[in-house]
Amino acid sequence: MRKLSVFGVLLLVLATMSIASAQSARTTTLQMKAVEGSKVTGTAVLTESGNGVMVSVKLSGFDPNTKHDGHIHTGTCEAQGGVVVPLNAITADASGAGSADTTETTMTFAQVADGKHYVQYHASSNPPGKQVSCANIPAATAGQGGGGTTTAPAAPAAGIGGLSQDGGSPLALLAGLLVVMIGAGTGYRLVRKSAK
Ligand SMILES: [Cu+2]
C-alpha cells in the first residue's frame, strides 16, 4: 500500500507538471484592423518564447506582389509612438496575402504585452510609408496570456509550426498514462502479494 501512494504522488506531480508546461508559454492573438482606407486585415499572434517573444503576422488585402515593413511601436493605434521592434517584412503574393514570423529577443512577452504597445504594418518597404494595418497589444494578465488559441492561427501556414507548438502536451499526457499503467500494475501485484 505504501508503494501505491508513492505512485499516486508521482502521478500528481506529473499531472501538475504537464499543466504548468501548457500554461508557461503565454500567447495572445490580435485582430489586425485596416487603417487609413486600406483593406489590409489579418491576425498577429504573440507567443512567449524563452525570454523573448515570437510575433507571427498574417495579412491579406495588399496589392498583389508588394512588400511591407512592420514594427512594434510604443503607444496605441489611436495614440501612436515610435518604433521599438522592427518586424520582418511581409511580401504579398499574387492574391495580396502574406505572412511573416519574427523572433524578438530584446523584449520579453511581459514588456511587449503591457498595454502600451501595438503591431503595425505599412504600405511599402524601405521606406515603410503610411500605415495600412494596426492592432493594439492588450496587457497580459499576471501568469496567463490571451488564452489557448496559440496553435489555431499558426496551423495553415506550415505543418512544422503546428507540430512544434503542439508537441509538448501530448507527450506529457503519454508519459502520465505510462506512469498510471506502471503504477496500476505494481499496485495489482502488491495487492496480490499481500492477499497471500
Ligand atoms: Cu510602423
Residues whose N, C-alpha, C, O or C-beta is under 5 A from the ligand:
A	BS01	CU	G70 H71 Q120
